[in-house]
Amino acid sequence: MKRSTIVNLTVVAVFGVFVIISMLAGFETGGRMGKGFLKTLGDMLVILPFAIILIGLFEAWVKRETVEKHLGEDGGWKSYMWVCLLGGMTIGPMLTALPVAQSLLRKGAALSVVLTYIGASTICRIPMTIFEITYLGGQFTLTRYLTAIPLTILSSLLLGRLLKEHIEPQAET
């Protein structure tokens, strides 16, 4: 068994023991942590199967050439706009954006574009935008978008250049 697997299992076991002991000892915070974990796990088990199916369809239906053309090294500024739109439509928690990002990398998207997608999937989500406009106003949301999106693209460009030599190109499987 790999060392990382052993460490992960140990962390899960320690957390489980902590929650059980907390519940037996009447420690409310530990019990709430356990209930929160189970609720989050349940929510994820509802969303993840659909996300995995959509990612599988993306893998099967979208050609590598299409991704390279629109999101690759020569995609230009439009590629960043495309991934901001894609990020806004990402469903579920942040966890669902990561497999999509890996799939984009495998299909030939530029690293900086993929990093922008990850950032945009946390910034531009449609339900969050609607909630934000409702409670904080359209001017706040517009200001946040006009600040956050360019900064995300800029940081993605910088990180893409710094990390490009450290990340192996992934072959499509």
C-alpha positions in Angstrom: 0.0 0.0 0.0 1.3 3.5 -0.9 2.4 5.8 1.9 -0.1 8.5 0.8 -3.0 6.0 1.0 -1.9 5.0 4.5 -1.8 8.7 5.6 -5.2 9.4 4.0 -6.8 6.3 5.8 -5.2 7.4 9.1 -6.6 10.9 8.8 -10.1 9.5 8.1 -9.8 7.0 11.0 -8.7 9.7 13.4 -11.5 11.9 12.4 -14.0 9.1 12.7 -12.7 8.2 16.2 -12.8 11.9 17.2 -16.5 12.2 16.1 -17.5 9.0 17.9 -15.7 9.9 21.1 -17.2 13.4 20.9 -20.7 12.1 20.6 -20.3 9.6 23.4 -18.7 12.3 25.7 -21.4 14.9 24.8 -18.9 17.3 23.1 -21.4 19.2 20.9 -18.8 20.6 18.5 -17.5 17.2 17.5 -21.0 15.9 17.0 -21.9 18.9 14.8 -18.7 18.2 12.8 -19.7 14.6 12.2 -23.3 15.6 11.2 -21.9 18.3 8.9 -19.5 15.8 7.3 -22.4 13.3 6.7 -24.6 16.1 5.2 -21.8 17.2 2.9 -21.0 13.6 1.9 -24.7 13.0 1.1 -24.9 16.2 -1.0 -21.8 15.1 -2.9 -23.1 11.6 -3.5 -26.2 13.2 -5.1 -24.2 15.6 -7.4 -21.1 13.6 -8.3 -22.6 10.8 -10.4 -24.2 13.4 -12.7 -20.9 15.4 -12.9 -19.0 12.2 -13.7 -21.4 11.3 -16.5 -21.1 14.8 -18.0 -17.4 14.7 -17.8 -17.4 11.2 -19.5 -19.6 12.6 -22.3 -17.2 15.6 -22.7 -14.3 13.1 -22.9 -16.2 11.0 -25.5 -17.8 13.7 -27.7 -15.4 16.7 -27.7 -12.4 16.2 -30.0 -8.9 17.0 -28.9 -8.5 19.2 -32.0 -11.5 21.3 -31.0 -10.1 21.9 -27.5 -6.6 22.7 -28.8 -8.1 25.2 -31.4 -10.2 27.1 -28.9 -8.4 26.6 -25.6 -4.9 25.7 -26.6 -1.7 27.8 -26.6 -2.8 29.6 -29.8 -6.4 30.2 -28.6 -5.8 33.9 -27.7 -7.9 36.0 -25.4 -11.1 34.3 -26.6 -10.0 31.1 -24.8 -10.1 32.9 -21.4 -13.6 34.2 -22.2 -14.8 30.7 -23.1 -13.5 29.2 -19.9 -15.1 32.0 -17.8 -18.4 31.1 -19.4 -17.8 27.4 -18.8 -16.8 28.1 -15.2 -20.0 30.0 -14.7 -22.0 27.0 -15.8 -20.1 24.4 -13.7 -22.5 22.5 -11.4 -22.0 21.4 -7.9 -19.1 22.1 -5.5 -15.6 23.0 -6.5 -14.8 19.3 -6.5 -16.6 18.9 -9.8 -14.5 21.6 -11.5 -11.2 19.6 -10.9 -12.0 16.6 -13.1 -13.2 19.0 -15.9 -9.9 20.8 -15.5 -8.0 17.6 -15.8 -10.0 16.6 -18.9 -9.3 20.0 -20.5 -5.5 19.5 -19.9 -5.6 16.0 -21.4 -7.4 17.4 -24.5 -4.7 20.0 -25.1 -5.9 23.2 -23.3 -3.2 25.6 -22.2 -2.3 25.4 -18.6 -3.1 29.1 -18.0 -6.5 28.6 -19.6 -7.2 25.6 -17.3 -6.1 27.6 -14.3 -8.5 30.4 -15.4 -11.3 27.9 -15.6 -10.7 26.7 -12.1 -10.7 30.3 -10.8 -13.8 31.2 -12.9 -15.7 28.2 -11.6 -15.4 29.7 -8.1 -16.0 33.3 -9.2 -18.7 33.2 -11.9 -21.2 30.6 -10.9 -24.7 31.6 -12.0 -26.5 30.7 -8.8 -24.0 32.6 -6.7 -24.3 35.6 -9.0 -28.1 35.6 -8.7 -27.9 35.4 -5.0 -25.3 38.1 -4.9 -27.3 40.5 -7.1 -30.4 39.9 -5.0 -28.7 40.7 -1.6 -25.8 42.9 -2.5 -26.9 44.6 -5.7 -25.9 44.6 -9.3 -23.2 47.3 -8.8 -21.4 45.2 -6.2 -21.5 42.1 -8.5 -20.3 44.1 -11.5 -17.4 45.6 -9.5 -16.5 42.2 -8.2 -16.5 40.6 -11.7 -14.5 43.5 -13.2 -11.9 43.1 -10.5 -11.8 39.3 -10.0 -11.9 38.0 -13.6 -8.9 40.1 -14.9 -6.9 39.3 -11.7 -7.7 35.6 -12.2 -6.6 35.7 -15.8 -3.5 37.6 -14.9 -2.5 35.2 -12.1 -3.3 32.2 -14.3 -1.0 33.5 -17.0 1.8 34.0 -14.5 1.3 30.6 -12.9 1.0 29.0 -16.3 4.4 30.3 -17.3 6.0 29.4 -14.0 4.5 25.8 -13.9 4.6 25.0 -17.6 8.0 23.3 -17.4 7.1 21.4 -14.2 3.9 19.8 -15.5 4.2 17.0 -18.0 1.9 17.1 -21.0 -0.8 14.5 -20.5 -1.7 12.2 -23.4 -5.3 11.6 -24.1 -6.4 8.2 -22.8 
